[in-house]
């Protein structure tokens, strides 16, 4: 009987720690970076050409323009991705666009609200793309989980940046 109480006590403590995560951590932030051996103008143009996205994010099944503003800021796109056999529909909104300097995108994908801030810099003909990302959730349980998946999110975005580098440098 004593063993059962100890096990239940440990399980209760773990559940409470998990649920406290959602109260203490409101957003999950991380950074990814890649250097591309091309000038900034070419890299920025290729990065922002919507028909190219499938070349570095292979999970994208479709990319549809909902609203395309002339200055890009405020443009809205509908994206369908294949997540391990399950189709997820998300909305992407361009919230900042400064040519050859930065692009900030906001994604609403069911229970995940994500902001990706891409900063472009050039030194000696080599362009560095730095991604500052922030994830939140409108679901409490998902908000509890995100901090534990920070490494996975970062690894996935780093893979996408590496794929982009390979695509641009071919």
C-alpha positions in Angstrom: 0.0 0.0 0.0 2.9 2.4 0.8 4.4 1.8 -2.7 1.1 2.7 -4.3 0.9 6.0 -2.3 4.5 6.8 -3.3 3.7 6.1 -7.0 0.5 8.2 -6.9 2.4 11.0 -5.2 5.0 11.0 -7.9 2.4 11.0 -10.7 0.5 13.8 -9.0 3.7 15.9 -8.7 4.5 15.3 -12.4 1.0 16.3 -13.5 1.0 19.4 -11.3 4.5 20.4 -12.7 3.2 19.8 -16.3 0.1 22.0 -15.7 2.1 24.7 -13.9 4.2 25.0 -17.1 1.3 26.5 -18.9 0.9 29.1 -16.1 4.6 30.0 -15.9 5.7 29.9 -19.6 3.4 32.0 -21.8 5.5 31.7 -25.0 8.3 29.6 -26.3 11.2 31.5 -28.1 14.1 30.2 -30.1 16.6 31.3 -32.8 17.9 29.6 -35.9 20.5 30.9 -38.4 22.0 30.1 -41.8 24.6 31.8 -44.0 24.0 31.7 -47.7 26.8 32.3 -50.2 24.8 34.7 -52.3 24.1 38.5 -52.3 21.3 39.7 -50.1 19.1 41.0 -52.9 19.1 37.5 -54.6 18.5 35.7 -51.3 15.7 38.0 -50.2 14.0 37.9 -53.6 14.1 34.1 -53.7 13.0 33.7 -50.1 9.9 35.9 -50.6 8.8 34.3 -54.0 5.8 32.3 -52.9 6.1 29.6 -55.6 9.5 28.7 -54.2 8.4 27.7 -50.7 7.8 24.0 -51.6 11.5 23.8 -52.5 12.7 24.1 -48.9 9.6 23.2 -46.9 8.6 19.8 -48.4 5.6 19.4 -46.2 3.7 22.2 -48.0 1.0 20.7 -50.1 -0.6 24.0 -51.2 -0.1 27.7 -51.0 -3.0 30.0 -51.8 -3.0 33.8 -51.9 -5.9 35.2 -50.0 -4.9 38.9 -50.0 -1.8 40.2 -51.7 -1.0 43.8 -50.7 1.4 45.8 -52.9 3.9 46.5 -50.1 3.6 42.9 -48.8 2.7 44.0 -45.2 -0.8 42.8 -44.5 -0.8 40.1 -47.2 -2.5 36.9 -46.2 -2.0 33.3 -47.5 -3.6 30.0 -46.8 -1.2 27.1 -46.5 -1.9 23.4 -46.3 0.9 21.2 -44.9 1.2 17.4 -44.5 2.1 16.7 -40.9 2.8 12.9 -40.7 -0.2 12.0 -42.9 -2.5 14.6 -41.4 -3.4 17.8 -43.3 -3.1 21.0 -41.3 -4.5 24.2 -42.7 -2.9 27.4 -41.5 -3.1 31.1 -42.2 0.1 33.1 -42.8 0.0 36.9 -42.5 2.9 39.2 -43.3 3.1 41.6 -40.4 6.4 43.3 -41.4 8.3 43.6 -44.7 11.4 45.7 -45.2 13.0 44.8 -48.5 16.4 43.2 -48.2 16.3 43.5 -44.4 13.5 41.6 -42.7 10.2 39.7 -43.0 7.9 39.0 -40.1 5.3 36.3 -40.6 2.4 35.3 -38.2 1.0 31.8 -38.5 -2.3 30.6 -37.1 -2.3 26.8 -37.3 -5.2 25.4 -35.3 -3.8 25.6 -31.7 -0.5 27.1 -32.5 0.1 30.8 -32.9 3.7 31.4 -34.2 5.6 34.5 -35.2 8.7 34.1 -37.4 10.9 37.2 -37.6 13.5 36.7 -40.4 16.4 39.2 -40.4 18.7 39.4 -43.4 22.2 40.8 -43.2 25.1 40.7 -45.7 28.9 40.8 -45.2 31.4 40.3 -48.0 28.7 38.8 -50.4 27.5 36.3 -47.8 23.9 36.7 -46.6 23.0 35.6 -43.1 19.4 34.8 -42.3 18.5 34.9 -38.6 15.1 33.5 -37.5 13.7 34.7 -34.2 10.6 32.6 -33.5 7.9 32.8 -30.9 5.2 30.1 -30.3 2.1 30.5 -28.2 -1.2 28.6 -28.0 -4.8 29.5 -27.5 -5.2 26.0 -25.9 -4.0 25.7 -22.3 -2.9 22.0 -22.7 -0.9 22.9 -25.8 0.7 25.9 -24.0 1.8 23.4 -21.4 3.5 21.2 -24.0 5.3 23.8 -26.2 8.2 24.4 -23.8 9.0 20.7 -23.9 9.1 20.7 -27.7 11.3 23.8 -28.1 14.2 21.8 -29.4 12.0 20.0 -31.9 10.6 23.3 -33.2 14.1 24.8 -33.4 15.5 21.8 -35.2 12.7 21.8 -37.8 13.2 25.5 -38.6 16.9 25.0 -38.8 16.3 22.2 -41.3 14.1 24.5 -43.4 16.8 27.2 -43.4 19.4 24.7 -44.4 17.1 23.4 -47.2 16.6 27.0 -48.3 20.4 27.5 -48.4 20.8 24.4 -50.5 18.1 25.5 -52.9 19.5 29.1 -53.4 23.1 27.9 -53.8 22.4 25.4 -56.5 
